[in-house]
């Protein structure tokens, strides 16, 4: 309820941010990674669809059906308006990702989540629901903050370990003046529930884009600092197949 209230309040401020072909922060884009392949004629579901920009990306590339789900009523309103204005007719649900609000099962070719899956409060249930939505051999692709992000800070001109990789308790923070809660998770906290939900991992992307690696950067106090990105990835992407 807290997160829904927050995202309803700040939805307009995040209109169009972190959407395909962008996967995350200073990480190669779909133009390079090509994890989705050809989506022409395919049915796609976006978990945490936000303002609908990733759905538009796939619609513009020929996807036959665009479905989306988001906890924020305002985000769903923005997505529906944006997609309709751009010639697409989506099927959108205002719901937490831990609940099936009426999404068909064994139906989709691809389910994906661009920088939203980490908001789930029950990752095991969420992955089981995603598996249920997919056809056999269907693809699940998602991106999120790399787990190292909450462990490393910048202090003067050095990167320092300030947190524990093993700390997985929920934490609270503010975004746009609103209170939000999320979980720190290890890579194993994503990979093991995927296996338990009947997925086989086809790719784990832990990269920083070439431009960031090659350009000079100054130290500055920033959570998503390019200096960090030159030492470890700030985001990761997983592609998995339903067995």
C-alpha positions as a Markdown table, in Angstrom:
| # | Residue | x | y | z |
|---|---|---|---|---|
| 1 | Unk | 0.0 | 0.0 | 0.0 |
| 2 | Unk | 2.9 | 2.4 | 0.8 |
| 3 | Unk | 4.6 | 1.7 | -2.5 |
| 4 | Unk | 1.4 | 2.1 | -4.5 |
| 5 | Unk | 0.7 | 5.4 | -2.8 |
| 6 | Unk | 4.2 | 6.6 | -3.6 |
| 7 | Unk | 4.1 | 5.6 | -7.3 |
| 8 | Unk | 0.7 | 7.1 | -7.8 |
| 9 | Unk | 2.2 | 10.4 | -6.5 |
| 10 | Unk | 5.4 | 10.4 | -8.5 |
| 11 | Unk | 4.3 | 8.6 | -11.7 |
| 12 | Unk | 4.4 | 11.7 | -13.9 |
| 13 | Unk | 8.0 | 12.4 | -12.8 |
| 14 | Unk | 9.1 | 9.0 | -14.0 |
| 15 | Unk | 7.2 | 9.1 | -17.3 |
| 16 | Unk | 9.3 | 7.3 | -20.0 |
| 17 | Unk | 12.3 | 6.5 | -17.8 |
| 18 | Unk | 14.2 | 3.2 | -17.9 |
| 19 | Unk | 12.3 | 1.7 | -20.8 |
| 20 | Unk | 13.4 | -0.4 | -23.7 |
| 21 | Unk | 15.8 | -0.5 | -25.5 |
| 22 | Unk | 17.4 | 0.6 | -22.2 |
| 23 | Unk | 17.6 | -2.1 | -19.6 |
| 24 | Unk | 19.1 | -0.2 | -16.7 |
| 25 | Unk | 22.0 | 2.0 | -15.6 |
| 26 | Unk | 25.1 | 2.2 | -17.8 |
| 27 | Unk | 24.5 | -1.3 | -19.2 |
| 28 | Unk | 24.4 | -2.3 | -22.9 |
| 29 | Unk | 21.0 | -1.8 | -24.5 |
| 30 | Unk | 18.7 | -4.2 | -26.3 |
| 31 | Unk | 20.1 | -2.9 | -29.6 |
| 32 | Unk | 23.4 | -4.6 | -28.6 |
| 33 | Unk | 22.2 | -7.5 | -26.5 |
| 34 | Unk | 19.2 | -8.6 | -28.7 |
| 35 | Unk | 17.7 | -10.8 | -26.0 |
| 36 | Unk | 14.2 | -10.5 | -27.3 |
| 37 | Unk | 15.0 | -11.3 | -30.9 |
| 38 | Unk | 12.1 | -10.8 | -33.4 |
| 39 | Unk | 8.9 | -10.1 | -31.6 |
| 40 | Unk | 6.7 | -9.9 | -34.7 |
| 41 | Unk | 3.4 | -11.7 | -34.1 |
| 42 | Unk | 4.2 | -12.5 | -30.5 |
| 43 | Unk | 2.2 | -11.9 | -27.3 |
| 44 | Unk | 4.0 | -10.0 | -24.7 |
| 45 | Unk | 3.3 | -9.2 | -21.0 |
| 46 | Unk | 5.1 | -6.4 | -19.2 |
| 47 | Unk | 5.4 | -6.8 | -15.4 |
| 48 | Unk | 5.6 | -3.3 | -13.8 |
| 49 | Unk | 4.8 | -1.6 | -17.2 |
| 50 | Unk | 5.0 | 1.9 | -15.8 |
| 51 | Unk | 4.2 | 4.5 | -18.4 |
| 52 | Unk | 4.0 | 2.0 | -21.3 |
| 53 | Unk | 7.2 | 3.0 | -23.1 |
| 54 | Unk | 8.6 | -0.5 | -23.3 |
| 55 | Unk | 5.3 | -1.8 | -24.6 |
| 56 | Unk | 5.4 | 0.8 | -27.3 |
| 57 | Unk | 8.9 | -0.3 | -28.2 |
| 58 | Unk | 7.6 | -3.8 | -28.8 |
| 59 | Unk | 4.4 | -2.7 | -30.5 |
| 60 | Unk | 6.4 | -0.6 | -32.9 |
| 61 | Unk | 8.5 | -3.8 | -33.6 |
| 62 | Unk | 5.4 | -5.8 | -34.6 |
| 63 | Unk | 4.3 | -7.6 | -31.4 |
| 64 | Unk | 0.7 | -8.8 | -31.9 |
| 65 | Unk | -0.6 | -8.3 | -28.3 |
| 66 | Unk | 0.6 | -5.9 | -25.6 |
| 67 | Unk | -0.4 | -6.6 | -22.1 |
| 68 | Unk | 0.8 | -4.8 | -19.0 |
| 69 | Unk | 0.5 | -4.8 | -15.2 |
| 70 | Unk | 1.5 | -2.2 | -12.6 |
| 71 | Unk | 0.7 | -1.5 | -9.0 |
| 72 | Unk | 0.2 | 2.2 | -9.7 |
| 73 | Unk | -3.2 | 3.4 | -10.9 |
| 74 | Unk | -1.6 | 6.6 | -12.2 |
| 75 | Unk | 1.0 | 4.6 | -14.1 |
| 76 | Unk | -1.7 | 2.5 | -15.8 |
| 77 | Unk | -3.6 | 5.6 | -16.7 |
| 78 | Unk | -0.5 | 7.2 | -18.2 |
| 79 | Unk | 0.4 | 4.0 | -20.1 |
| 80 | Unk | -3.1 | 3.5 | -21.5 |
| 81 | Unk | -3.2 | 7.1 | -22.8 |
| 82 | Unk | 0.3 | 7.0 | -24.1 |
| 83 | Unk | -0.1 | 3.8 | -26.0 |
| 84 | Unk | -3.5 | 4.7 | -27.4 |
| 85 | Unk | -2.0 | 8.0 | -28.7 |
| 86 | Unk | 0.7 | 6.0 | -30.4 |
| 87 | Unk | -1.7 | 3.7 | -32.2 |
| 88 | Unk | -1.6 | 0.7 | -29.8 |
| 89 | Unk | -4.4 | -1.0 | -28.0 |
| 90 | Unk | -3.0 | -2.6 | -24.8 |
| 91 | Unk | -4.7 | -4.8 | -22.2 |
| 92 | Unk | -3.6 | -3.3 | -18.8 |
| 93 | Unk | -4.1 | -4.4 | -15.2 |
| 94 | Unk | -3.8 | -2.2 | -12.1 |
| 95 | Unk | -2.5 | -4.8 | -9.6 |
| 96 | Unk | 0.5 | -5.9 | -7.6 |
| 97 | Unk | 2.7 | -8.4 | -9.4 |
| 98 | Unk | 2.2 | -11.0 | -6.6 |
| 99 | Unk | -1.5 | -11.4 | -7.6 |
| 100 | Unk | -3.0 | -12.6 | -10.9 |
| 101 | Unk | -5.8 | -10.0 | -11.6 |
| 102 | Unk | -7.2 | -12.0 | -14.6 |
| 103 | Unk | -4.1 | -12.6 | -16.8 |
| 104 | Unk | -4.5 | -15.7 | -19.0 |
| 105 | Unk | -2.2 | -18.7 | -18.3 |
| 106 | Unk | -0.1 | -20.7 | -20.8 |
| 107 | Unk | -0.6 | -17.8 | -23.2 |
| 108 | Unk | 2.4 | -15.5 | -23.7 |
| 109 | Unk | 5.5 | -15.9 | -25.8 |
| 110 | Unk | 7.5 | -13.4 | -23.7 |
| 111 | Unk | 7.0 | -12.0 | -20.2 |
| 112 | Unk | 9.4 | -9.2 | -19.2 |
| 113 | Unk | 10.1 | -6.6 | -16.5 |
| 114 | Unk | 12.4 | -3.6 | -17.0 |
| 115 | Unk | 13.6 | -2.4 | -13.7 |
| 116 | Unk | 10.5 | -3.4 | -11.8 |
| 117 | Unk | 10.8 | -7.0 | -10.7 |
| 118 | Unk | 12.9 | -5.9 | -7.7 |
| 119 | Unk | 9.9 | -4.2 | -6.1 |
| 120 | Unk | 8.2 | -7.6 | -5.5 |
| 121 | Unk | 7.6 | -8.5 | -1.8 |
| 122 | Unk | 7.3 | -12.2 | -2.7 |
| 123 | Unk | 9.8 | -13.2 | -5.4 |
| 124 | Unk | 8.9 | -16.9 | -5.3 |
| 125 | Unk | 5.2 | -16.2 | -5.9 |
| 126 | Unk | 5.9 | -13.6 | -8.5 |
| 127 | Unk | 8.2 | -16.0 | -10.5 |
| 128 | Unk | 5.6 | -18.8 | -10.2 |
| 129 | Unk | 2.9 | -16.5 | -11.6 |
| 130 | Unk | 5.2 | -15.4 | -14.5 |
| 131 | Unk | 5.8 | -19.1 | -15.3 |
| 132 | Unk | 2.1 | -19.7 | -15.3 |
| 133 | Unk | 1.5 | -16.9 | -17.8 |
| 134 | Unk | 4.0 | -18.3 | -20.3 |
| 135 | Unk | 3.7 | -21.0 | -22.9 |
| 136 | Unk | 6.1 | -23.9 | -22.7 |
| 137 | Unk | 9.5 | -22.6 | -24.0 |
| 138 | Unk | 8.3 | -19.1 | -23.4 |
| 139 | Unk | 10.9 | -16.4 | -22.4 |
| 140 | Unk | 11.2 | -14.4 | -19.2 |
| 141 | Unk | 13.5 | -11.4 | -19.3 |
| 142 | Unk | 14.0 | -8.9 | -16.4 |
| 143 | Unk | 16.5 | -6.3 | -15.2 |
| 144 | Unk | 17.2 | -4.7 | -11.9 |
| 145 | Unk | 20.0 | -3.1 | -9.7 |
| 146 | Unk | 23.0 | -5.3 | -9.4 |
| 147 | Unk | 23.2 | -6.7 | -5.8 |
| 148 | Unk | 26.6 | -5.0 | -5.3 |
| 149 | Unk | 25.0 | -1.6 | -5.5 |
| 150 | Unk | 23.9 | -1.5 | -1.9 |
| 151 | Unk | 27.3 | -2.7 | -0.7 |
| 152 | Unk | 29.5 | 0.0 | -2.2 |
| 153 | Unk | 29.7 | 3.8 | -1.6 |
| 154 | Unk | 32.0 | 6.6 | -2.7 |
| 155 | Unk | 34.1 | 8.2 | 0.0 |
| 156 | Unk | 36.3 | 11.1 | -1.1 |
| 157 | Unk | 38.3 | 9.4 | -4.0 |
| 158 | Unk | 37.7 | 5.8 | -3.0 |
| 159 | Unk | 35.1 | 3.1 | -3.4 |
| 160 | Unk | 34.5 | 1.5 | -0.1 |
| 161 | Unk | 32.4 | -1.5 | 1.0 |
| 162 | Unk | 29.8 | 0.0 | 3.3 |
| 163 | Unk | 27.2 | -2.8 | 3.4 |
| 164 | Unk | 27.0 | -6.5 | 3.4 |
| 165 | Unk | 26.1 | -8.5 | 0.3 |
| 166 | Unk | 24.3 | -11.0 | 2.6 |
| 167 | Unk | 22.0 | -8.3 | 4.0 |
| 168 | Unk | 18.6 | -9.1 | 2.5 |
| 169 | Unk | 16.2 | -7.3 | 4.9 |
| 170 | Unk | 13.8 | -4.8 | 3.5 |
| 171 | Unk | 14.9 | -1.1 | 3.7 |
| 172 | Unk | 13.0 | 2.2 | 3.5 |
| 173 | Unk | 14.0 | 5.3 | 1.5 |
| 174 | Unk | 12.4 | 8.4 | -0.1 |
| 175 | Unk | 11.9 | 9.1 | -3.8 |
| 176 | Unk | 10.3 | 12.3 | -4.8 |
| 177 | Unk | 9.5 | 13.0 | -1.2 |
| 178 | Unk | 7.5 | 9.8 | -0.8 |
| 179 | Unk | 8.3 | 6.8 | 1.4 |
| 180 | Unk | 9.1 | 3.5 | -0.4 |
| 181 | Unk | 10.3 | 0.1 | 0.7 |
| 182 | Unk | 12.3 | -2.5 | -1.2 |
| 183 | Unk | 14.5 | -5.6 | -0.6 |
| 184 | Unk | 18.2 | -6.1 | -1.0 |
| 185 | Unk | 18.7 | -9.4 | -2.8 |
| 186 | Unk | 21.7 | -11.5 | -3.8 |
| 187 | Unk | 21.9 | -13.0 | -7.3 |
| 188 | Unk | 21.1 | -16.4 | -5.8 |
| 189 | Unk | 17.8 | -14.8 | -4.5 |
| 190 | Unk | 16.8 | -14.5 | -8.1 |
| 191 | Unk | 18.3 | -17.6 | -9.6 |
| 192 | Unk | 17.1 | -20.2 | -7.1 |
| 193 | Unk | 13.4 | -19.1 | -7.3 |
| 194 | Unk | 13.6 | -19.1 | -11.1 |
| 195 | Unk | 14.8 | -22.7 | -11.0 |
| 196 | Unk | 12.0 | -23.6 | -8.5 |
| 197 | Unk | 9.5 | -22.0 | -10.8 |
| 198 | Unk | 10.5 | -24.2 | -13.7 |
| 199 | Unk | 12.9 | -21.9 | -15.6 |
| 200 | Unk | 16.3 | -22.5 | -17.2 |
| 201 | Unk | 18.6 | -19.5 | -17.3 |
| 202 | Unk | 19.8 | -18.8 | -20.8 |
| 203 | Unk | 21.8 | -15.6 | -20.1 |
| 204 | Unk | 23.0 | -13.4 | -17.2 |
| 205 | Unk | 24.2 | -10.0 | -18.3 |
| 206 | Unk | 26.6 | -8.3 | -15.9 |
| 207 | Unk | 28.2 | -5.6 | -18.1 |
| 208 | Unk | 28.9 | -1.9 | -18.2 |
| 209 | Unk | 28.5 | -0.2 | -21.6 |
| 210 | Unk | 31.6 | 0.4 | -23.6 |
| 211 | Unk | 31.2 | 4.2 | -23.6 |
| 212 | Unk | 31.3 | 4.3 | -19.8 |
| 213 | Unk | 34.3 | 2.0 | -19.6 |
| 214 | Unk | 36.3 | 4.0 | -22.1 |
| 215 | Unk | 35.6 | 7.6 | -21.0 |
| 216 | Unk | 37.4 | 9.3 | -18.1 |
| 217 | Unk | 35.2 | 10.2 | -15.1 |
| 218 | Unk | 35.6 | 12.1 | -12.0 |
| 219 | Unk | 34.6 | 10.8 | -8.6 |
| 220 | Unk | 31.3 | 12.3 | -7.4 |
| 221 | Unk | 28.8 | 11.4 | -4.8 |
| 222 | Unk | 26.1 | 9.5 | -6.8 |
| 223 | Unk | 24.4 | 6.2 | -6.2 |
| 224 | Unk | 24.6 | 5.4 | -9.9 |
| 225 | Unk | 28.1 | 6.8 | -10.4 |
| 226 | Unk | 30.0 | 6.0 | -13.6 |
| 227 | Unk | 33.0 | 5.5 | -11.4 |
| 228 | Unk | 31.3 | 2.6 | -9.8 |
| 229 | Unk | 30.3 | 1.3 | -13.2 |
| 230 | Unk | 33.9 | 1.1 | -14.3 |
| 231 | Unk | 34.6 | -1.3 | -11.4 |
| 232 | Unk | 31.4 | -3.4 | -11.4 |
| 233 | Unk | 28.0 | -3.5 | -13.2 |
| 234 | Unk | 25.3 | -1.3 | -11.8 |
| 235 | Unk | 22.5 | -3.3 | -13.3 |
| 236 | Unk | 22.0 | -6.9 | -14.4 |
| 237 | Unk | 19.7 | -8.7 | -16.9 |
| 238 | Unk | 18.5 | -12.3 | -16.8 |
| 239 | Unk | 16.9 | -14.2 | -19.6 |
| 240 | Unk | 15.2 | -17.5 | -18.8 |
| 241 | Unk | 13.2 | -20.1 | -20.6 |
| 242 | Unk | 10.1 | -21.9 | -19.2 |
| 243 | Unk | 10.8 | -25.7 | -19.3 |
